[in-house]
Amino acid sequence: MSDQSTVTTASYRELREHLADYLRRAQAGEEIIVTNRGVEVARLGPPTPVRRRLGLLTGEIWTAPDFDETPADIIAAMEGDDEEEVSHR
């Protein structure tokens, strides 16, 4: 696709009758100008990429100092070393 995007004008009625086609075209990069009785009422085009700013929550979120430490009894249970055996019968 070239740097120049295609712009198409469609009446409200035309858009309503062929919505799926216009949505596909917009997703592909085409801009659709929607008119009602010859007056522009909306523009339909591809979504703009979301730009996320890093660091917005600095100081708002914290992790406990022992977050990555697994208690010994949990490790023993996962390894099958716990003293109590559970019967599933």
Contact map, one row per residue, 1 for C-alpha under 8 A:
11100000000000000000000000000000000000000000000000000000000000000000000000000000000000000
11111000000000000000000000000000000000000000000000000000000000000000000000000000000000000
11111000000000000000000000000000000000000000000000000000000000000000000000000000000000000
01111100000000000000000000000000000000000000000000000000000000000000000000000000000000000
01111110000000000000000000001110000000000000000000000000000000000000000000000000000000000
00011111000000000000000000001110000000000000000000000000000000000000000000000000000000000
00001111100000000000000000000111100000000000000000000000000000000000000000000000000000000
00000111110000000000000000000111100000000000000000000000000000000000000000000000000000000
00000011111000000000000000000001111000000000000000000000000000000000000000000000000000000
00000001111101100000000000000001111000000000000000000000000000000000000000000000000000000
00000000111111100000000000000000011111000000000000000000000000000000000000000000000000000
00000000011111110000000000000000011100000000000000000000000000000000000000000000000000000
00000000001111111000000000000000000000000000000000000000000000000000000000000000000000000
00000000011111111100000000000000000000000000000000000000000000000000000000000000000000000
00000000011111111110010000000000010000000000000000000000000000000000000000000000000000000
00000000000111111110000000000000000000000000000000000000000000000000000000000000000000000
00000000000011111110000000000000000000000000000000000000000000000000000000000000000000000
00000000000001111111110000000000000000000000000000000000000000000000000000000000000000000
00000000000000111111111000000000000000000000000000000000000000000000000000000000000000000
00000000000000000111111100000000000000000000000000000000000000000000000000000000000000000
00000000000000000111111110000000000000000000000000000000000000000000000000000000000000000
00000000000000100111111111000001000000000000000000000000000000000000000000000000000000000
00000000000000000011111111100000000000000000000000000000000000000000000000000000000000000
00000000000000000001111111110000000000000000000000000000000000000000000000000000000000000
00000000000000000000111111111110000000000000000000000000000000000000000000000000000000000
00000000000000000000011111111111000000000001110000000000000000000000000000000000000000000
00000000000000000000001111111100000000000000111000000000000000000000000000000000000000000
00000000000000000000000111111100000000000000010000000000000000000000000000000000000000000
00001100000000000000000011111110000000000000110000000000000000000000000000000000000000000
00001111000000000000000011111111000000000000110000000000000000000000000000000000000000000
00001111000000000000000011001111100000000011110000000000000000000000000000000000000000000
00000011110000000000010001000111110000000011100000000000000000000000000000000000000000000
00000011110000000000000000000011111000011111000000000000000000000000000000000000000000000
00000000111100100000000000000001111100011111000000000000000000000000000000000000000000000
00000000111100000000000000000000111111111100000000000000000000000000000000000000000000000
00000000001100000000000000000000011111111000000000000000000000000000000000000000000000000
00000000001000000000000000000000001111100000000000000000000000000000000000000000000000000
00000000001000000000000000000000001111110000000000000000000000000000000000000000000000000
00000000000000000000000000000000001111111000000000000000000000000000000000000000000000000
00000000000000000000000000000000111101111100000000000000000000000000000000000000000000000
00000000000000000000000000000000111100111110000000000000000000000000000000000000000000000
00000000000000000000000000000000111000011111000000000000000000000000000000000000000000000
00000000000000000000000000000011110000001111100000000000000000000000000000000000000000000
00000000000000000000000001000011110000000111110000000000000000000000000000000000000000000
00000000000000000000000001101111000000000011111000000000000000000000000000000000000000000
00000000000000000000000001111110000000000001111100000000000000000000000000000000000000000
00000000000000000000000000100000000000000000111110000000000000000000000000000000000000000
00000000000000000000000000000000000000000000011111000000000000000000000000000000000000000
00000000000000000000000000000000000000000000001111100000000000000000000000000000000000000
00000000000000000000000000000000000000000000000111110000000000000000000000000000000000000
00000000000000000000000000000000000000000000000011111000000000000000000000000000000000000
00000000000000000000000000000000000000000000000001111100000000000000000000000000000000000
00000000000000000000000000000000000000000000000000111111000000000000000000000000000000000
00000000000000000000000000000000000000000000000000011111000000000000000000000000000000000
00000000000000000000000000000000000000000000000000001111110000000000000000000000000000000
00000000000000000000000000000000000000000000000000001111110000000000000000000000000000000
00000000000000000000000000000000000000000000000000000011111110000000000000000000000000000
00000000000000000000000000000000000000000000000000000011111110000000000000000000000000000
00000000000000000000000000000000000000000000000000000000111111000000000000000000000000000
00000000000000000000000000000000000000000000000000000000111111000000000000000000000000000
00000000000000000000000000000000000000000000000000000000111111100000000000000000000000000
00000000000000000000000000000000000000000000000000000000001111110000000000000000000000000
00000000000000000000000000000000000000000000000000000000000011111010000000000000000000000
00000000000000000000000000000000000000000000000000000000000001111110000000000000000000000
00000000000000000000000000000000000000000000000000000000000000111111000000000000000000000
00000000000000000000000000000000000000000000000000000000000000011111100000000000000000000
00000000000000000000000000000000000000000000000000000000000000111111100000000000000000000
00000000000000000000000000000000000000000000000000000000000000001111110000000000000000000
00000000000000000000000000000000000000000000000000000000000000000111111000000000000000000
00000000000000000000000000000000000000000000000000000000000000000001111101100000000000000
00000000000000000000000000000000000000000000000000000000000000000000111111100000000000000
00000000000000000000000000000000000000000000000000000000000000000000011111110000000000000
00000000000000000000000000000000000000000000000000000000000000000000001111111000010000000
00000000000000000000000000000000000000000000000000000000000000000000011111111100000000000
00000000000000000000000000000000000000000000000000000000000000000000011111111110000000000
00000000000000000000000000000000000000000000000000000000000000000000000111111111110000000
00000000000000000000000000000000000000000000000000000000000000000000000011111111110000000
00000000000000000000000000000000000000000000000000000000000000000000000001111111100000000
00000000000000000000000000000000000000000000000000000000000000000000000000111111110000000
00000000000000000000000000000000000000000000000000000000000000000000000000011111110000000
00000000000000000000000000000000000000000000000000000000000000000000000000011111111000000
00000000000000000000000000000000000000000000000000000000000000000000000010011011111110000
00000000000000000000000000000000000000000000000000000000000000000000000000000000111110000
00000000000000000000000000000000000000000000000000000000000000000000000000000000011111000
00000000000000000000000000000000000000000000000000000000000000000000000000000000011111100
00000000000000000000000000000000000000000000000000000000000000000000000000000000000111110
00000000000000000000000000000000000000000000000000000000000000000000000000000000000011111
00000000000000000000000000000000000000000000000000000000000000000000000000000000000001111
00000000000000000000000000000000000000000000000000000000000000000000000000000000000000111
